[in-house]
């Protein structure tokens, strides 16, 4: 009889435990083919404040239903993709001229930083002598001049030494992958690859299949919820406990 009561208690306790989880926000999207939005991000005006971490607000455009990220000192960018387990996001310019935005890119005041960064020097060249050897940045160029960007010290010295080219600026670009060799020239149209460190712990939670979120609405404490359970482990533990209980009672 005691064993039956104890068995009933454990079944009730663990079934209640497995059924309980922290309240979380549902995933959202701006369009059917867009990235899935969930914590630490939230879609402004569509989801409650408690659904996202500070600094991770996203916006849906009315026309094309694309996802926009607004950086405090650099304006809006299109979100091309988000990888939650690695805490990475890919962004680009909604006006299709990313190099123009790179000249004034400032990630300060945001939770984001580049995964890999490469310095590129921009040049304004009035002569067309380099068009066949170097890749021009078309969206910044016109019939009077051509804009180039290079990470090569040799190319930078060559262009600096000519009277037809003027150095514009050297900027740090959050590139897609590390370059182990200097790039002669690039149109710098590839997405910017960024990452974030805070909130900490969400990457591990996502990799386990769980969902990250606030513990409650009044704090920034993070919890991992809805992690898939392994019932086999519990059943093995419960079976061993039951056998031990019966054995002790028989003695």
VENGITA-V298745 format. One record per pair of residues at least 6 apart in sequence whose ideal C-beta (glycine too) atoms are under 6 Angstrom apart, sorted by the first residue. I is the first residue (numbers start at 1). J is the second residue. D is the distance in Angstrom with one decimal. If there is no record, write none. Layout:
<<I | J | D> <I | J | D>>
This chain:
<<21 | 225 | 4.8> <21 | 226 | 5.5> <22 | 223 | 5.1> <22 | 225 | 4.1> <24 | 211 | 5.1> <24 | 213 | 4.5> <24 | 225 | 5.4> <25 | 51 | 3.6> <27 | 36 | 5.1> <27 | 38 | 4.7> <28 | 37 | 4.7> <28 | 43 | 5.3> <29 | 36 | 5.9> <30 | 60 | 3.8> <30 | 65 | 4.8> <30 | 67 | 4.8> <31 | 65 | 4.0> <34 | 67 | 5.5> <35 | 79 | 5.9> <35 | 81 | 5.5> <35 | 82 | 4.7> <37 | 43 | 5.4> <37 | 58 | 5.9> <39 | 212 | 5.0> <39 | 213 | 4.9> <40 | 52 | 6.0> <40 | 53 | 3.6> <40 | 56 | 4.6> <40 | 199 | 5.6> <41 | 52 | 5.6> <41 | 56 | 4.5> <41 | 58 | 5.4> <42 | 51 | 4.2> <42 | 52 | 2.7> <43 | 58 | 5.3> <43 | 60 | 6.0> <44 | 57 | 4.7> <44 | 59 | 5.4> <50 | 214 | 5.7> <50 | 217 | 4.8> <53 | 199 | 5.2> <55 | 110 | 5.9> <55 | 111 | 4.4> <58 | 67 | 5.3> <58 | 69 | 5.8> <59 | 68 | 4.4> <66 | 78 | 5.4> <67 | 79 | 4.0> <68 | 76 | 4.7> <69 | 77 | 5.2> <69 | 79 | 5.3> <69 | 91 | 5.8> <70 | 76 | 5.0> <71 | 110 | 5.1> <72 | 109 | 3.6> <72 | 110 | 5.9> <73 | 106 | 3.9> <73 | 108 | 5.9> <73 | 109 | 5.8> <74 | 105 | 5.4> <74 | 106 | 5.3> <77 | 91 | 4.0> <78 | 92 | 5.1> <78 | 94 | 4.9> <79 | 91 | 5.8> <80 | 90 | 4.3> <80 | 92 | 5.7> <80 | 191 | 5.0> <81 | 90 | 4.5> <82 | 89 | 5.1> <84 | 206 | 4.4> <85 | 203 | 5.7> <85 | 206 | 4.3> <85 | 207 | 4.5> <87 | 195 | 5.5> <87 | 196 | 5.4> <87 | 203 | 4.9> <88 | 195 | 5.0> <89 | 194 | 5.2> <90 | 191 | 4.1> <90 | 193 | 5.7> <91 | 192 | 5.2> <92 | 98 | 5.7> <92 | 191 | 4.9> <93 | 101 | 5.0> <97 | 139 | 3.8> <98 | 189 | 5.7> <99 | 137 | 4.8> <99 | 140 | 5.8> <99 | 188 | 4.6> <102 | 171 | 5.5> <102 | 173 | 5.8> <103 | 169 | 6.0> <111 | 196 | 4.5> <111 | 198 | 5.9> <112 | 194 | 4.2> <112 | 196 | 5.4> <114 | 174 | 2.9> <115 | 193 | 4.9> <115 | 195 | 5.0> <116 | 175 | 5.2> <116 | 178 | 4.7> <117 | 172 | 4.8> <117 | 174 | 5.8> <118 | 151 | 5.5> <118 | 173 | 5.4> <118 | 175 | 4.8> <118 | 179 | 5.6> <119 | 170 | 5.7> <119 | 172 | 5.6> <120 | 149 | 4.5> <120 | 151 | 5.2> <120 | 173 | 5.3> <121 | 150 | 5.8> <121 | 156 | 4.8> <121 | 170 | 4.5> <122 | 149 | 5.1> <122 | 168 | 3.9> <122 | 169 | 5.4> <123 | 148 | 4.9> <123 | 159 | 4.7> <123 | 165 | 4.8> <123 | 167 | 5.9> <124 | 145 | 5.4> <124 | 147 | 5.8> <124 | 166 | 4.7> <124 | 168 | 5.6> <125 | 146 | 5.2> <125 | 164 | 5.6> <125 | 165 | 4.1> <126 | 145 | 4.9> <126 | 164 | 5.0> <127 | 164 | 3.8> <134 | 148 | 5.0> <134 | 185 | 3.9> <135 | 185 | 4.4> <135 | 187 | 5.3> <136 | 146 | 4.8> <137 | 147 | 4.4> <137 | 187 | 5.2> <140 | 147 | 4.0> <141 | 147 | 5.0> <148 | 185 | 5.3> <149 | 186 | 5.7> <149 | 188 | 5.5> <150 | 156 | 5.7> <150 | 185 | 5.0> <151 | 182 | 5.0> <151 | 183 | 4.4> <152 | 182 | 4.1> <152 | 184 | 5.2> <155 | 184 | 5.5> <159 | 165 | 4.3> <160 | 167 | 5.9> <174 | 192 | 4.6> <174 | 193 | 5.8> <174 | 194 | 5.7> <176 | 190 | 5.3> <176 | 193 | 5.0> <199 | 222 | 4.9> <201 | 222 | 5.6> <202 | 212 | 3.8> <205 | 212 | 4.8> <205 | 224 | 3.6> <208 | 227 | 5.2> <209 | 228 | 4.8> <210 | 224 | 4.4> <210 | 226 | 5.5> <210 | 227 | 3.8> <211 | 225 | 5.3> <211 | 226 | 4.9> <212 | 224 | 6.0> <215 | 221 | 4.3> <215 | 223 | 4.6>>
